[in-house]
Amino acid sequence: MTSIRRGPVAALLALAMTLPLVQTAVAAPAAAPAPVSRDAVARQAELPRPTGPYAVGASTLPLAENGRTDPWVPESGARRTQVTLHYPAVGGTGGAPRPYMTVEEARALITAMELLPPGSEGPLSATRSWARQDARPAKGRFPLVVLSPGFGGPRVSLTHLAEDLASRGYVVASVDHAYESVATTFPGRGLLPCVACQKVGTGEISYADVTAARAKDVSHLIDRLTGPRPVWKHAGMIDSRRIGMAGHSIGGASAAHTMATDPRVDAGVNMDGSFFVPIPADGLKGRPFLLLGA
């Protein structure tokens, strides 16, 4: 294996090993709870502490791909993504720990997924994360790992993985794809519905269509992060020669299709997913790909 690919492979194997550690759910109370403050609620649930030597910073990057219309809601205009970038940072810098999600997003997620009882949006949104908003980046250049969530799920579902990888020396870009999540707020547009979920349900589009659209989203993201005029202010810390991608469910299928269509992605992981677009007959040209099942 070449040194160019060693970084992404190590990162994605680390991601696979930390997957079972995700702990964001809050147990349902046996009876109606007494009112508590948000600070008290925040102490009831937290993500596992990152295990690497670096502190973790985070920033949010909204992107619009001018010239490409949104495939699910064409009347909305340009295709949009919402990206959280976690990165190795200097300890003691930056603002408060980044909020896990808004109360509105938590309520939408609970309603759609039925994983927690109604009224749990406060504890869920108050789950503690570890990345500090806009912390000063650590010196050096680091591999890039792109994370894509499962169908209907928001990028925050991969927060622990992103934080842990960033603490180990990787820049991690977690992506929400417009109209593909039940719980994502887009700037100036509010909480967008999962139109793609509805269209897959009616047979108007297929999972293969979603997979192909996500691959285009990721290639555009890589362009904007590593091109000649990058849009992220800390883009100089990304080593563009070392890029990996992983995802959960259809996000993992999208990782495989992205590798098939974009030679810049050196390694990939599909976590608990299938393949909706066939892998090319000649494979991925020697680049490693991990299929992680139950």
ZIQUIJO-V49550 format. One record per backbone hydrogen bond with DSSP energy under -1.0 kcal/mol. CO is the residue of the C=O (numbers start at 1). NH is the residue of the N-H. E is the energy in kcal/mol with one decimal. If there is no record, write none. Layout:
BEGIN
[[CO NH E] [CO NH E]]
END
This chain:
BEGIN
[[2 6 -1.0] [5 9 -2.0] [6 10 -2.4] [7 11 -2.3] [8 12 -2.6] [9 13 -2.3] [10 14 -2.2] [11 15 -2.2] [12 16 -2.2] [13 17 -2.1] [14 18 -1.6] [18 21 -1.8] [19 22 -1.6] [37 41 -2.1] [38 42 -2.5] [41 44 -2.1] [45 128 -2.0] [55 89 -2.7] [56 132 -2.6] [57 87 -2.0] [58 134 -3.2] [59 85 -3.2] [61 83 -2.0] [63 81 -2.1] [64 66 -1.1] [65 68 -1.8] [68 79 -2.8] [73 76 -2.3] [74 77 -1.6] [77 70 -2.8] [79 65 -3.1] [80 178 -2.0] [81 63 -2.8] [82 176 -2.8] [83 61 -3.4] [84 174 -2.7] [85 59 -1.7] [86 172 -3.1] [87 57 -2.6] [88 138 -2.3] [89 55 -1.1] [90 93 -1.2] [96 133 -1.7] [102 106 -2.6] [103 107 -2.5] [104 108 -2.2] [105 109 -2.4] [106 110 -2.5] [107 111 -2.4] [108 112 -2.2] [109 113 -2.8] [110 114 -2.0] [117 120 -1.5] [120 124 -2.4] [121 125 -2.6] [122 126 -1.7] [124 127 -1.4] [128 47 -2.9] [131 98 -3.5] [132 58 -1.6] [132 135 -1.5] [133 95 -2.5] [136 90 -3.0] [142 239 -3.0] [143 171 -2.7] [144 244 -2.6] [145 173 -2.7] [146 246 -2.7] [147 175 -2.5] [148 248 -1.7] [150 153 -1.7] [152 182 -2.6] [154 157 -1.7] [155 158 -2.1] [156 159 -1.8] [158 162 -2.3] [159 163 -3.0] [160 164 -2.6] [161 165 -2.5] [162 166 -2.3] [163 167 -2.1] [166 169 -1.4] [167 54 -2.4] [171 145 -2.7] [172 86 -2.6] [173 147 -2.8] [174 84 -2.3] [176 82 -2.3] [177 180 -1.5] [179 196 -2.5] [180 152 -1.7] [184 192 -1.7] [186 189 -2.4] [186 190 -1.5] [190 186 -2.6] [193 195 -1.7] [194 198 -1.6] [195 199 -2.4] [196 200 -2.4] [197 201 -2.1] [198 202 -1.4] [199 204 -1.7] [199 205 -1.3] [206 210 -1.6] [207 211 -2.6] [208 212 -2.4] [209 213 -2.1] [210 214 -2.4] [211 215 -1.9] [212 216 -1.6] [213 217 -2.0] [214 218 -2.6] [215 219 -2.2] [216 220 -2.2] [217 221 -2.3] [218 222 -2.7] [219 223 -2.2] [220 224 -2.2] [221 225 -1.7] [222 226 -2.4] [223 227 -1.7] [224 231 -2.1] [232 235 -1.8] [234 237 -2.2] [235 238 -2.0] [237 142 -3.3] [239 242 -2.0] [242 144 -2.4] [243 266 -3.0] [244 146 -2.3] [245 269 -1.4] [246 148 -1.7] [247 271 -2.9] [248 251 -2.5] [249 253 -1.9] [250 254 -2.0] [251 255 -1.2] [252 256 -1.7] [253 257 -2.1] [254 258 -2.7] [255 259 -2.2] [256 260 -1.9] [257 261 -1.4] [258 262 -2.1] [262 265 -1.7] [267 245 -1.9] [268 290 -2.6] [269 247 -1.5] [270 292 -2.8] [271 249 -2.7] [280 283 -2.4] [284 287 -1.4] [288 268 -1.5] [290 270 -2.8] [292 272 -4.2]]
END
